[in-house]
Amino acid sequence: MGNDDLVTTRLETLVNFFREKGVNWARKNSLWPMPFATACCGIELMATGASRYDVARFGAEVMRFSPRQSDLLICAGRVAIKMMPVLQRIYLQMAEPKWVISMGACASTGGVFDTYAVVQGVDQFLPVDVYVPGCPPRPETLIEGIMAIQRLVEKEGIRPSAEREKGMRHVVQPTYQLTMPTAAE
Ligand code: SF4
């Protein structure tokens, strides 16, 4: 051939490369959330999709209200015991691989509603991957949670949730800073 530089590879290496760099890249940039908003946190979830925060920048603006078309369950707000079977059914109807964000103090711990009627943390019934703290969390915090899911997708790839067991239990740290107006303003 007249060319001393001969590159050989294995098909398996190529397949793994495209799976990690192609499928995972596409998947992480096209998360389709299934919103399960039951209370005030849902308003912040809606604000995240509006133009000011524009979650479309992260490819996650396609809110699906059908679990069969979703791969990211965002549970926002307190969940009553009676609603828990509904939430579980929605999760089970979502196709694998799928991820779960618990948004806000109520979804993660029951918040101030320490009563017999409110679930004291949806992770008792669902494999939560990322916890977004706050009461309510600001849209920036939810976006950080979505970015944490993106990092998981990149790292974990297409492993189903049963293999990932109870999720990664990441807790998002809010990164935004309050800015005080100066005297000139
Ligand atoms: S965490 Fe706060 S804002 Fe969110 S649902 Fe509970 S009370 Fe409402």
Backbone and ligand atoms as CSV (ligand in chain L), in Angstrom:
chain,resi,resn,atom,element,x,y,z
A,1,MET,N,N,0.819,-1.208,0.000
A,1,MET,CA,C,0.000,0.000,0.000
A,1,MET,C,C,0.849,1.252,0.000
A,2,GLY,N,N,2.118,1.092,0.340
A,2,GLY,CA,C,2.998,2.246,0.369
A,2,GLY,C,C,2.788,3.109,1.591
A,3,ASN,N,N,2.065,2.620,2.545
A,3,ASN,CA,C,1.805,3.411,3.748
A,3,ASN,C,C,2.199,2.587,4.961
A,4,ASP,N,N,3.207,3.096,5.707
A,4,ASP,CA,C,3.700,2.341,6.847
A,4,ASP,C,C,2.780,2.469,8.067
A,5,ASP,N,N,1.922,3.507,8.073
A,5,ASP,CA,C,1.062,3.732,9.231
A,5,ASP,C,C,-0.218,2.935,9.066
A,6,LEU,N,N,-0.262,1.799,9.701
A,6,LEU,CA,C,-1.437,0.941,9.592
A,6,LEU,C,C,-2.142,0.918,10.944
A,7,VAL,N,N,-3.420,1.328,10.985
A,7,VAL,CA,C,-4.167,1.385,12.229
A,7,VAL,C,C,-5.142,0.208,12.271
A,8,THR,N,N,-5.038,-0.567,13.327
A,8,THR,CA,C,-5.984,-1.667,13.473
A,8,THR,C,C,-6.835,-1.427,14.718
A,9,THR,N,N,-8.017,-1.966,14.721
A,9,THR,CA,C,-8.895,-1.823,15.885
A,9,THR,C,C,-9.803,-3.029,15.938
A,10,ARG,N,N,-10.544,-3.095,17.002
A,10,ARG,CA,C,-11.487,-4.192,17.148
A,10,ARG,C,C,-12.904,-3.634,17.063
A,11,LEU,N,N,-13.786,-4.418,16.514
A,11,LEU,CA,C,-15.168,-3.975,16.374
A,11,LEU,C,C,-15.780,-3.670,17.736
A,12,GLU,N,N,-15.401,-4.473,18.725
A,12,GLU,CA,C,-15.936,-4.285,20.071
A,12,GLU,C,C,-15.557,-2.909,20.625
A,13,THR,N,N,-14.321,-2.499,20.352
A,13,THR,CA,C,-13.867,-1.187,20.824
A,13,THR,C,C,-14.695,-0.083,20.192
A,14,LEU,N,N,-14.953,-0.240,18.901
A,14,LEU,CA,C,-15.748,0.772,18.209
A,14,LEU,C,C,-17.172,0.839,18.765
A,15,VAL,N,N,-17.753,-0.331,18.986
A,15,VAL,CA,C,-19.118,-0.383,19.515
A,15,VAL,C,C,-19.173,0.288,20.879
A,16,ASN,N,N,-18.207,-0.013,21.738
A,16,ASN,CA,C,-18.178,0.608,23.063
A,16,ASN,C,C,-17.999,2.112,22.967
A,17,PHE,N,N,-17.161,2.540,22.026
A,17,PHE,CA,C,-16.923,3.972,21.843
A,17,PHE,C,C,-18.223,4.681,21.472
A,18,PHE,N,N,-18.948,4.124,20.493
A,18,PHE,CA,C,-20.187,4.784,20.058
A,18,PHE,C,C,-21.271,4.701,21.129
A,19,ARG,N,N,-21.242,3.626,21.906
A,19,ARG,CA,C,-22.233,3.518,22.978
A,19,ARG,C,C,-21.987,4.601,24.022
A,20,GLU,N,N,-20.713,4.777,24.390
A,20,GLU,CA,C,-20.404,5.750,25.432
A,20,GLU,C,C,-20.455,7.181,24.916
A,21,LYS,N,N,-19.870,7.398,23.766
A,21,LYS,CA,C,-19.761,8.773,23.277
A,21,LYS,C,C,-20.941,9.166,22.394
A,22,GLY,N,N,-21.654,8.209,21.856
A,22,GLY,CA,C,-22.771,8.527,20.978
A,22,GLY,C,C,-24.097,8.408,21.683
A,23,VAL,N,N,-24.439,7.191,22.115
A,23,VAL,CA,C,-25.747,6.965,22.737
A,23,VAL,C,C,-25.883,7.771,24.018
A,24,ASN,N,N,-24.865,7.699,24.868
A,24,ASN,CA,C,-24.963,8.408,26.149
A,24,ASN,C,C,-24.994,9.917,25.954
A,25,TRP,N,N,-24.212,10.397,24.989
A,25,TRP,CA,C,-24.208,11.837,24.709
A,25,TRP,C,C,-25.587,12.283,24.238
A,26,ALA,N,N,-26.170,11.523,23.326
A,26,ALA,CA,C,-27.495,11.875,22.816
A,26,ALA,C,C,-28.535,11.765,23.923
A,27,ARG,N,N,-28.414,10.711,24.719
A,27,ARG,CA,C,-29.410,10.510,25.775
A,27,ARG,C,C,-29.347,11.612,26.830
A,28,LYS,N,N,-28.147,11.996,27.203
A,28,LYS,CA,C,-28.041,12.995,28.274
A,28,LYS,C,C,-28.517,14.373,27.809
A,29,ASN,N,N,-28.460,14.609,26.519
A,29,ASN,CA,C,-28.899,15.908,26.009
A,29,ASN,C,C,-30.334,15.890,25.498
A,30,SER,N,N,-31.043,14.825,25.779
A,30,SER,CA,C,-32.448,14.774,25.355
A,30,SER,C,C,-33.286,14.066,26.420
A,31,LEU,N,N,-33.065,14.472,27.669
A,31,LEU,CA,C,-33.889,13.924,28.750
A,31,LEU,C,C,-35.320,14.452,28.600
A,32,TRP,N,N,-36.269,13.552,28.712
A,32,TRP,CA,C,-37.678,13.957,28.609
A,32,TRP,C,C,-38.306,13.783,29.983
A,33,PRO,N,N,-38.533,14.891,30.699
A,33,PRO,CA,C,-39.043,14.765,32.066
A,33,PRO,C,C,-40.526,14.423,32.111
A,34,MET,N,N,-40.850,13.661,33.124
A,34,MET,CA,C,-42.248,13.401,33.485
A,34,MET,C,C,-42.507,14.166,34.772
A,35,PRO,N,N,-43.206,15.308,34.701
A,35,PRO,CA,C,-43.405,16.098,35.927
A,35,PRO,C,C,-44.504,15.494,36.793
A,36,PHE,N,N,-44.184,15.300,38.056
A,36,PHE,CA,C,-45.204,14.885,39.020
A,36,PHE,C,C,-45.221,15.957,40.091
A,37,ALA,N,N,-45.972,17.003,39.830
A,37,ALA,CA,C,-45.962,18.172,40.700
A,37,ALA,C,C,-47.260,18.224,41.479
A,38,THR,N,N,-47.135,18.202,42.799
A,38,THR,CA,C,-48.329,18.140,43.633
A,38,THR,C,C,-48.532,19.390,44.464
A,39,ALA,N,N,-47.535,20.247,44.541
A,39,ALA,CA,C,-47.667,21.400,45.438
A,39,ALA,C,C,-46.795,22.543,44.937
A,40,CYS,N,N,-46.427,23.439,45.860
A,40,CYS,CA,C,-45.762,24.691,45.485
A,40,CYS,C,C,-44.476,24.478,44.689
A,41,CYS,N,N,-43.732,23.422,44.953
A,41,CYS,CA,C,-42.511,23.167,44.180
A,41,CYS,C,C,-42.813,23.073,42.688
A,42,GLY,N,N,-44.033,22.672,42.366
A,42,GLY,CA,C,-44.407,22.565,40.955
A,42,GLY,C,C,-44.348,23.898,40.230
A,43,ILE,N,N,-44.574,24.991,40.973
A,43,ILE,CA,C,-44.513,26.318,40.351
A,43,ILE,C,C,-43.072,26.620,39.926
A,44,GLU,N,N,-42.114,26.264,40.788
A,44,GLU,CA,C,-40.704,26.464,40.426
A,44,GLU,C,C,-40.323,25.564,39.257
A,45,LEU,N,N,-40.909,24.377,39.225
A,45,LEU,CA,C,-40.667,23.482,38.090
A,45,LEU,C,C,-41.167,24.115,36.800
A,46,MET,N,N,-42.342,24.733,36.864
A,46,MET,CA,C,-42.877,25.412,35.672
A,46,MET,C,C,-41.979,26.577,35.280
A,47,ALA,N,N,-41.500,27.330,36.295
A,47,ALA,CA,C,-40.633,28.469,36.005
A,47,ALA,C,C,-39.347,28.019,35.321
A,48,THR,N,N,-38.886,26.824,35.660
A,48,THR,CA,C,-37.652,26.308,35.049
A,48,THR,C,C,-37.820,26.146,33.543
A,49,GLY,N,N,-39.035,25.837,33.136
A,49,GLY,CA,C,-39.267,25.663,31.699
A,49,GLY,C,C,-39.549,26.961,30.976
A,50,ALA,N,N,-39.775,28.052,31.718
A,50,ALA,CA,C,-40.098,29.330,31.074
A,50,ALA,C,C,-38.841,29.992,30.519
A,51,SER,N,N,-39.065,31.115,29.822
A,51,SER,CA,C,-37.976,31.702,29.040
A,51,SER,C,C,-36.823,32.219,29.902
A,52,ARG,N,N,-37.092,32.637,31.148
A,52,ARG,CA,C,-36.015,33.216,31.964
A,52,ARG,C,C,-34.931,32.176,32.248
A,53,TYR,N,N,-35.340,30.953,32.511
A,53,TYR,CA,C,-34.355,29.917,32.859
A,53,TYR,C,C,-34.105,28.969,31.700
A,54,ASP,N,N,-35.145,28.698,30.910
A,54,ASP,CA,C,-34.973,28.053,29.617
A,54,ASP,C,C,-34.239,26.716,29.722
A,55,VAL,N,N,-34.926,25.747,30.303
A,55,VAL,CA,C,-34.294,24.435,30.473
A,55,VAL,C,C,-34.027,23.757,29.120
A,56,ALA,N,N,-34.559,24.365,28.057
A,56,ALA,CA,C,-34.291,23.838,26.715
A,56,ALA,C,C,-32.800,23.870,26.397
A,57,ARG,N,N,-32.063,24.765,27.083
A,57,ARG,CA,C,-30.610,24.812,26.853
A,57,ARG,C,C,-29.951,23.489,27.180
A,58,PHE,N,N,-30.615,22.702,28.033
A,58,PHE,CA,C,-30.048,21.421,28.445
A,58,PHE,C,C,-30.784,20.252,27.783
A,59,GLY,N,N,-31.629,20.569,26.839
A,59,GLY,CA,C,-32.328,19.516,26.091
A,59,GLY,C,C,-33.413,18.828,26.883
A,60,ALA,N,N,-33.857,19.450,27.977
A,60,ALA,CA,C,-34.816,18.764,28.847
A,60,ALA,C,C,-36.145,19.508,28.908
A,61,GLU,N,N,-36.472,20.212,27.835
A,61,GLU,CA,C,-37.693,21.018,27.880
A,61,GLU,C,C,-38.934,20.247,27.440
A,62,VAL,N,N,-38.735,19.049,26.922
A,62,VAL,CA,C,-39.895,18.311,26.395
A,62,VAL,C,C,-40.567,17.573,27.551
A,63,MET,N,N,-41.404,18.293,28.261
A,63,MET,CA,C,-42.149,17.659,29.360
A,63,MET,C,C,-43.197,16.740,28.756
A,64,ARG,N,N,-43.109,15.506,29.108
A,64,ARG,CA,C,-44.094,14.547,28.610
A,64,ARG,C,C,-45.063,14.223,29.727
A,65,PHE,N,N,-46.306,14.191,29.410
A,65,PHE,CA,C,-47.295,13.823,30.420
A,65,PHE,C,C,-47.757,12.389,30.200
A,66,SER,N,N,-46.906,11.651,29.512
A,66,SER,CA,C,-47.115,10.216,29.367
A,66,SER,C,C,-45.855,9.512,29.845
A,67,PRO,N,N,-45.970,8.627,30.845
A,67,PRO,CA,C,-44.748,7.973,31.354
A,67,PRO,C,C,-44.035,7.151,30.299
A,68,ARG,N,N,-44.766,6.668,29.319
A,68,ARG,CA,C,-44.128,5.823,28.303
A,68,ARG,C,C,-43.191,6.616,27.407
A,69,GLN,N,N,-43.288,7.937,27.446
A,69,GLN,CA,C,-42.412,8.765,26.611
A,69,GLN,C,C,-41.407,9.530,27.453
A,70,SER,N,N,-41.246,9.159,28.700
A,70,SER,CA,C,-40.385,9.924,29.591
A,70,SER,C,C,-39.261,9.046,30.126
A,71,ASP,N,N,-38.151,9.690,30.456
A,71,ASP,CA,C,-37.074,8.935,31.105
A,71,ASP,C,C,-36.554,9.635,32.356
A,72,LEU,N,N,-37.171,10.746,32.733
A,72,LEU,CA,C,-36.746,11.440,33.944
A,72,LEU,C,C,-37.976,11.855,34.738
A,73,LEU,N,N,-38.191,11.200,35.854
A,73,LEU,CA,C,-39.325,11.537,36.714
A,73,LEU,C,C,-38.893,12.634,37.680
A,74,ILE,N,N,-39.593,13.770,37.639
A,74,ILE,CA,C,-39.308,14.856,38.589
A,74,ILE,C,C,-40.482,14.930,39.553
A,75,CYS,N,N,-40.213,14.528,40.774
A,75,CYS,CA,C,-41.255,14.543,41.795
A,75,CYS,C,C,-41.127,15.835,42.582
A,76,ALA,N,N,-42.071,16.733,42.410
A,76,ALA,CA,C,-41.990,18.065,43.013
A,76,ALA,C,C,-43.184,18.285,43.916
A,77,GLY,N,N,-42.922,18.373,45.205
A,77,GLY,CA,C,-44.009,18.637,46.138
A,77,GLY,C,C,-44.277,17.463,47.049
A,78,ARG,N,N,-45.077,17.713,48.061
A,78,ARG,CA,C,-45.376,16.638,49.010
A,78,ARG,C,C,-46.280,15.599,48.352
A,79,VAL,N,N,-46.085,14.373,48.820
A,79,VAL,CA,C,-46.852,13.267,48.249
A,79,VAL,C,C,-47.646,12.620,49.371
A,80,ALA,N,N,-48.938,12.587,49.211
A,80,ALA,CA,C,-49.789,11.953,50.216
A,80,ALA,C,C,-49.706,10.431,50.069
A,81,ILE,N,N,-49.956,9.736,51.158
A,81,ILE,CA,C,-49.918,8.276,51.130
A,81,ILE,C,C,-50.836,7.737,50.035
A,82,LYS,N,N,-51.980,8.362,49.881
A,82,LYS,CA,C,-52.937,7.886,48.874
A,82,LYS,C,C,-52.418,8.077,47.458
A,83,MET,N,N,-51.521,9.057,47.258
A,83,MET,CA,C,-50.984,9.306,45.912
A,83,MET,C,C,-49.795,8.409,45.592
A,84,MET,N,N,-49.226,7.792,46.606
A,84,MET,CA,C,-48.006,7.008,46.403
A,84,MET,C,C,-48.177,5.891,45.369
A,85,PRO,N,N,-49.285,5.116,45.407
A,85,PRO,CA,C,-49.438,4.086,44.373
A,85,PRO,C,C,-49.503,4.660,42.958
A,86,VAL,N,N,-50.071,5.860,42.841
A,86,VAL,CA,C,-50.144,6.501,41.523
A,86,VAL,C,C,-48.742,6.843,41.039
A,87,LEU,N,N,-47.952,7.429,41.941
A,87,LEU,CA,C,-46.577,7.791,41.591
A,87,LEU,C,C,-45.763,6.545,41.230
A,88,GLN,N,N,-45.936,5.501,42.000
A,88,GLN,CA,C,-45.203,4.256,41.703
A,88,GLN,C,C,-45.603,3.681,40.359
A,89,ARG,N,N,-46.891,3.730,40.058
A,89,ARG,CA,C,-47.350,3.186,38.764
A,89,ARG,C,C,-46.764,3.992,37.610
A,90,ILE,N,N,-46.728,5.296,37.777
A,90,ILE,CA,C,-46.129,6.140,36.732
A,90,ILE,C,C,-44.670,5.749,36.527
A,91,TYR,N,N,-43.948,5.578,37.640
A,91,TYR,CA,C,-42.530,5.203,37.524
A,91,TYR,C,C,-42.384,3.862,36.812
A,92,LEU,N,N,-43.224,2.888,37.189
A,92,LEU,CA,C,-43.111,1.561,36.586
A,92,LEU,C,C,-43.451,1.588,35.101
A,93,GLN,N,N,-44.308,2.509,34.690
A,93,GLN,CA,C,-44.700,2.572,33.285
A,93,GLN,C,C,-43.650,3.266,32.423
A,94,MET,N,N,-42.710,3.944,33.048
A,94,MET,CA,C,-41.645,4.589,32.264
A,94,MET,C,C,-40.676,3.528,31.745
A,95,ALA,N,N,-40.205,3.759,30.530
A,95,ALA,CA,C,-39.293,2.789,29.925
A,95,ALA,C,C,-37.886,2.936,30.510
A,96,GLU,N,N,-37.145,1.846,30.534
A,96,GLU,CA,C,-35.745,1.881,30.967
A,96,GLU,C,C,-34.868,2.390,29.822
A,97,PRO,N,N,-33.738,2.999,30.121
A,97,PRO,CA,C,-33.295,3.416,31.448
A,97,PRO,C,C,-34.000,4.701,31.868
A,98,LYS,N,N,-34.178,4.884,33.165
A,98,LYS,CA,C,-34.919,6.035,33.668
A,98,LYS,C,C,-34.289,6.515,34.966
A,99,TRP,N,N,-34.521,7.785,35.234
A,99,TRP,CA,C,-33.910,8.404,36.398
A,99,TRP,C,C,-34.968,9.181,37.182
A,100,VAL,N,N,-34.654,9.468,38.445
A,100,VAL,CA,C,-35.627,10.135,39.327
A,100,VAL,C,C,-34.964,11.296,40.054
A,101,ILE,N,N,-35.606,12.457,40.001
A,101,ILE,CA,C,-35.201,13.608,40.805
A,101,ILE,C,C,-36.275,13.827,41.869
A,102,SER,N,N,-35.842,13.954,43.111
A,102,SER,CA,C,-36.747,14.337,44.191
A,102,SER,C,C,-36.528,15.820,44.442
A,103,MET,N,N,-37.519,16.625,44.142
A,103,MET,CA,C,-37.352,18.084,44.170
A,103,MET,C,C,-38.017,18.675,45.409
A,104,GLY,N,N,-37.208,19.260,46.259
A,104,GLY,CA,C,-37.747,19.972,47.403
A,104,GLY,C,C,-37.780,19.152,48.679
A,105,ALA,N,N,-37.870,19.879,49.781
A,105,ALA,CA,C,-37.832,19.241,51.099
A,105,ALA,C,C,-38.989,18.270,51.285
A,106,CYS,N,N,-40.170,18.623,50.793
A,106,CYS,CA,C,-41.336,17.758,51.019
A,106,CYS,C,C,-41.173,16.419,50.322
A,107,ALA,N,N,-40.769,16.447,49.054
A,107,ALA,CA,C,-40.629,15.180,48.321
A,107,ALA,C,C,-39.523,14.327,48.938
A,108,SER,N,N,-38.459,14.974,49.411
A,108,SER,CA,C,-37.305,14.226,49.911
A,108,SER,C,C,-37.475,13.747,51.344
A,109,THR,N,N,-38.208,14.542,52.153
A,109,THR,CA,C,-38.283,14.191,53.582
A,109,THR,C,C,-39.665,14.361,54.196
A,110,GLY,N,N,-40.614,14.825,53.442
A,110,GLY,CA,C,-41.907,15.172,54.029
A,110,GLY,C,C,-41.963,16.628,54.469
A,111,GLY,N,N,-40.799,17.263,54.526
A,111,GLY,CA,C,-40.739,18.672,54.904
A,111,GLY,C,C,-41.329,18.914,56.292
A,112,VAL,N,N,-42.101,19.980,56.383
A,112,VAL,CA,C,-42.710,20.290,57.685
A,112,VAL,C,C,-43.962,19.450,57.928
A,113,PHE,N,N,-44.342,18.662,56.942
A,113,PHE,CA,C,-45.586,17.899,57.061
A,113,PHE,C,C,-45.293,16.522,57.668
A,114,ASP,N,N,-44.934,16.560,58.930
A,114,ASP,CA,C,-44.617,15.323,59.646
A,114,ASP,C,C,-45.926,14.714,60.166
A,115,THR,N,N,-46.708,14.214,59.233
A,115,THR,CA,C,-48.022,13.687,59.600
A,115,THR,C,C,-48.181,12.279,59.034
A,116,TYR,N,N,-49.201,11.596,59.498
A,116,TYR,CA,C,-49.438,10.227,59.050
A,116,TYR,C,C,-49.858,10.180,57.582
A,117,ALA,N,N,-50.325,11.306,57.041
A,117,ALA,CA,C,-50.894,11.279,55.694
A,117,ALA,C,C,-49.871,11.581,54.603
A,118,VAL,N,N,-48.677,12.057,54.987
A,118,VAL,CA,C,-47.696,12.491,53.989
A,118,VAL,C,C,-46.499,11.545,53.996
A,119,VAL,N,N,-46.073,11.148,52.807
A,119,VAL,CA,C,-44.904,10.278,52.666
A,119,VAL,C,C,-43.667,11.021,53.152
A,120,GLN,N,N,-42.926,10.425,54.060
A,120,GLN,CA,C,-41.742,11.089,54.639
A,120,GLN,C,C,-40.500,10.786,53.802
A,121,GLY,N,N,-40.609,11.105,52.519
A,121,GLY,CA,C,-39.496,10.865,51.590
A,121,GLY,C,C,-39.891,9.837,50.541
A,122,VAL,N,N,-39.932,10.288,49.278
A,122,VAL,CA,C,-40.367,9.360,48.218
A,122,VAL,C,C,-39.338,8.254,47.989
A,123,ASP,N,N,-38.124,8.435,48.543
A,123,ASP,CA,C,-37.127,7.374,48.349
A,123,ASP,C,C,-37.472,6.115,49.147
A,124,GLN,N,N,-38.504,6.198,49.962
A,124,GLN,CA,C,-38.976,4.976,50.622
A,124,GLN,C,C,-39.689,4.064,49.623
A,125,PHE,N,N,-40.093,4.641,48.497
A,125,PHE,CA,C,-40.868,3.883,47.513
A,125,PHE,C,C,-40.265,3.915,46.117
A,126,LEU,N,N,-39.345,4.850,45.881
A,126,LEU,CA,C,-38.780,5.018,44.532
A,126,LEU,C,C,-37.255,5.086,44.621
A,127,PRO,N,N,-36.553,4.620,43.584
A,127,PRO,CA,C,-35.093,4.779,43.580
A,127,PRO,C,C,-34.689,6.181,43.124
A,128,VAL,N,N,-34.529,7.073,44.088
A,128,VAL,CA,C,-34.194,8.462,43.757
A,128,VAL,C,C,-32.718,8.553,43.389
A,129,ASP,N,N,-32.427,9.224,42.278
A,129,ASP,CA,C,-31.032,9.409,41.852
A,129,ASP,C,C,-30.449,10.708,42.384
A,130,VAL,N,N,-31.233,11.767,42.338
A,130,VAL,CA,C,-30.706,13.081,42.727
A,130,VAL,C,C,-31.746,13.792,43.594
A,131,TYR,N,N,-31.271,14.327,44.711
A,131,TYR,CA,C,-32.115,15.132,45.589
A,131,TYR,C,C,-31.823,16.605,45.337
A,132,VAL,N,N,-32.867,17.371,45.146
A,132,VAL,CA,C,-32.704,18.813,44.975
A,132,VAL,C,C,-33.271,19.482,46.222
A,133,PRO,N,N,-32.415,20.093,47.045
A,133,PRO,CA,C,-32.882,20.648,48.311
A,133,PRO,C,C,-33.539,22.009,48.132
A,134,GLY,N,N,-34.274,22.403,49.175
A,134,GLY,CA,C,-34.873,23.734,49.180
A,134,GLY,C,C,-36.363,23.670,49.436
A,135,CYS,N,N,-36.893,24.805,49.854
A,135,CYS,CA,C,-38.332,24.903,50.102
A,135,CYS,C,C,-38.810,26.284,49.689
A,136,PRO,N,N,-39.106,26.475,48.417
A,136,PRO,CA,C,-38.867,25.547,47.308
A,136,PRO,C,C,-37.472,25.745,46.747
A,137,PRO,N,N,-36.955,24.768,46.016
A,137,PRO,CA,C,-35.703,24.985,45.293
A,137,PRO,C,C,-35.935,26.004,44.184
A,138,ARG,N,N,-34.951,26.848,43.970
A,138,ARG,CA,C,-35.062,27.780,42.836
A,138,ARG,C,C,-34.812,27.020,41.534
A,139,PRO,N,N,-35.246,27.582,40.416
A,139,PRO,CA,C,-35.007,26.908,39.132
A,139,PRO,C,C,-33.539,26.582,38.884
A,140,GLU,N,N,-32.626,27.472,39.357
A,140,GLU,CA,C,-31.201,27.186,39.156
A,140,GLU,C,C,-30.807,25.876,39.833
A,141,THR,N,N,-31.414,25.614,40.991
A,141,THR,CA,C,-31.073,24.392,41.723
A,141,THR,C,C,-31.616,23.167,40.990
A,142,LEU,N,N,-32.814,23.300,40.456
A,142,LEU,CA,C,-33.350,22.172,39.681
A,142,LEU,C,C,-32.499,21.920,38.443
A,143,ILE,N,N,-32.062,23.018,37.802
A,143,ILE,CA,C,-31.203,22.844,36.621
A,143,ILE,C,C,-29.910,22.140,37.009
A,144,GLU,N,N,-29.360,22.496,38.179
A,144,GLU,CA,C,-28.160,21.798,38.645
A,144,GLU,C,C,-28.475,20.316,38.849
A,145,GLY,N,N,-29.693,20.021,39.343
A,145,GLY,CA,C,-30.096,18.619,39.503
A,145,GLY,C,C,-30.175,17.897,38.173
A,146,ILE,N,N,-30.704,18.579,37.172
A,146,ILE,CA,C,-30.776,17.967,35.838
A,146,ILE,C,C,-29.373,17.739,35.293
A,147,MET,N,N,-28.474,18.707,35.554
A,147,MET,CA,C,-27.089,18.523,35.099
A,147,MET,C,C,-26.417,17.367,35.838
A,148,ALA,N,N,-26.801,17.155,37.118
A,148,ALA,CA,C,-26.260,15.999,37.854
A,148,ALA,C,C,-26.744,14.702,37.213
A,149,ILE,N,N,-28.008,14.682,36.781
A,149,ILE,CA,C,-28.516,13.503,36.066
A,149,ILE,C,C,-27.729,13.313,34.770
A,150,GLN,N,N,-27.443,14.410,34.086
A,150,GLN,CA,C,-26.671,14.300,32.841
A,150,GLN,C,C,-25.311,13.661,33.107
A,151,ARG,N,N,-24.700,14.059,34.218
A,151,ARG,CA,C,-23.397,13.465,34.549
A,151,ARG,C,C,-23.542,11.973,34.831
A,152,LEU,N,N,-24.663,11.612,35.492
A,152,LEU,CA,C,-24.907,10.191,35.755
A,152,LEU,C,C,-25.090,9.420,34.458
A,153,VAL,N,N,-25.856,10.004,33.537
A,153,VAL,CA,C,-26.113,9.335,32.263
A,153,VAL,C,C,-24.803,9.113,31.531
A,154,GLU,N,N,-23.948,10.133,31.566
A,154,GLU,CA,C,-22.668,10.026,30.885
A,154,GLU,C,C,-21.818,8.922,31.509
A,155,LYS,N,N,-21.906,8.829,32.844
A,155,LYS,CA,C,-21.067,7.881,33.560
A,155,LYS,C,C,-21.665,6.475,33.567
A,156,GLU,N,N,-22.977,6.430,33.838
A,156,GLU,CA,C,-23.634,5.139,34.017
A,156,GLU,C,C,-24.125,4.548,32.710
A,157,GLY,N,N,-24.374,5.435,31.734
A,157,GLY,CA,C,-24.834,4.941,30.452
A,157,GLY,C,C,-26.217,4.355,30.501
A,158,ILE,N,N,-26.402,3.247,29.817
A,158,ILE,CA,C,-27.751,2.720,29.639
A,158,ILE,C,C,-28.057,1.600,30.622
A,159,ARG,N,N,-27.355,1.596,31.755
A,159,ARG,CA,C,-27.684,0.586,32.759
A,159,ARG,C,C,-29.072,0.839,33.331
A,160,PRO,N,N,-29.925,-0.184,33.376
A,160,PRO,CA,C,-31.268,0.015,33.926
A,160,PRO,C,C,-31.221,0.279,35.423
A,161,SER,N,N,-32.303,0.837,35.940
A,161,SER,CA,C,-32.314,1.238,37.349
A,161,SER,C,C,-32.182,0.036,38.278
A,162,ALA,N,N,-32.634,-1.146,37.849
A,162,ALA,CA,C,-32.488,-2.321,38.708
A,162,ALA,C,C,-31.008,-2.622,38.950
A,163,GLU,N,N,-30.186,-2.392,37.932
A,163,GLU,CA,C,-28.736,-2.605,38.093
A,163,GLU,C,C,-28.121,-1.518,38.941
A,164,ARG,N,N,-28.691,-0.330,38.830
A,164,ARG,CA,C,-28.150,0.784,39.614
A,164,ARG,C,C,-28.724,0.777,41.027
A,165,GLU,N,N,-29.532,-0.252,41.316
A,165,GLU,CA,C,-30.135,-0.457,42.626
A,165,GLU,C,C,-30.919,0.770,43.072
A,166,LYS,N,N,-30.545,1.368,44.167
A,166,LYS,CA,C,-31.365,2.444,44.729
A,166,LYS,C,C,-30.929,3.829,44.273
A,167,GLY,N,N,-30.265,3.893,43.149
A,167,GLY,CA,C,-29.870,5.209,42.687
A,167,GLY,C,C,-28.582,5.676,43.336
A,168,MET,N,N,-28.120,6.818,42.907
A,168,MET,CA,C,-26.821,7.304,43.356
A,168,MET,C,C,-26.927,8.186,44.592
A,169,ARG,N,N,-28.125,8.675,44.859
A,169,ARG,CA,C,-28.346,9.495,46.048
A,169,ARG,C,C,-27.434,10.730,46.076
A,170,HIS,N,N,-27.346,11.368,44.974
A,170,HIS,CA,C,-26.590,12.621,44.925
A,170,HIS,C,C,-27.451,13.732,45.513
A,171,VAL,N,N,-26.804,14.633,46.201
A,171,VAL,CA,C,-27.507,15.810,46.713
A,171,VAL,C,C,-26.917,17.025,46.031
A,172,VAL,N,N,-27.801,17.772,45.396
A,172,VAL,CA,C,-27.340,18.947,44.668
A,172,VAL,C,C,-27.032,20.070,45.641
A,173,GLN,N,N,-25.913,20.712,45.451
A,173,GLN,CA,C,-25.578,21.898,46.234
A,173,GLN,C,C,-25.922,23.125,45.400
A,174,PRO,N,N,-26.781,23.978,45.902
A,174,PRO,CA,C,-27.101,25.188,45.134
A,174,PRO,C,C,-25.827,25.995,44.860
A,175,THR,N,N,-25.662,26.431,43.629
A,175,THR,CA,C,-24.431,27.136,43.280
A,175,THR,C,C,-24.655,28.627,43.050
A,176,TYR,N,N,-25.923,29.036,43.009
A,176,TYR,CA,C,-26.170,30.448,42.752
A,176,TYR,C,C,-25.820,31.269,43.990
A,177,GLN,N,N,-25.527,32.529,43.783
A,177,GLN,CA,C,-25.198,33.404,44.903
A,177,GLN,C,C,-26.141,34.590,44.914
A,178,LEU,N,N,-26.517,34.997,46.104
A,178,LEU,CA,C,-27.342,36.182,46.212
A,178,LEU,C,C,-26.475,37.404,45.962
A,179,THR,N,N,-26.982,38.320,45.189
A,179,THR,CA,C,-26.232,39.562,44.972
A,179,THR,C,C,-27.028,40.705,45.581
A,180,MET,N,N,-26.359,41.473,46.396
A,180,MET,CA,C,-27.023,42.599,47.043
A,180,MET,C,C,-26.891,43.836,46.165
A,181,PRO,N,N,-27.952,44.636,46.083
A,181,PRO,CA,C,-27.845,45.863,45.277
A,181,PRO,C,C,-26.834,46.830,45.887
A,182,THR,N,N,-26.077,47.480,45.028
A,182,THR,CA,C,-25.095,48.455,45.513
A,182,THR,C,C,-25.769,49.808,45.724
A,183,ALA,N,N,-25.046,50.709,46.382
A,183,ALA,CA,C,-25.602,52.041,46.666
A,183,ALA,C,C,-25.943,52.777,45.372
A,184,ALA,N,N,-25.128,52.532,44.317
A,184,ALA,CA,C,-25.360,53.226,43.043
A,184,ALA,C,C,-26.671,52.777,42.412
A,185,GLU,N,N,-27.092,51.540,42.720
A,185,GLU,CA,C,-28.343,51.037,42.148
A,185,GLU,C,C,-29.524,51.541,42.969
L,1,SF4,S1,S,-40.705,21.907,49.803
L,1,SF4,FE1,FE,-41.684,23.855,50.327
L,1,SF4,S2,S,-42.216,24.733,48.336
L,1,SF4,FE2,FE,-41.868,22.530,48.003
L,1,SF4,S3,S,-43.868,21.574,48.184
L,1,SF4,FE3,FE,-42.902,21.530,50.214
L,1,SF4,S4,S,-43.693,23.378,51.247
L,1,SF4,FE4,FE,-44.034,23.623,49.046
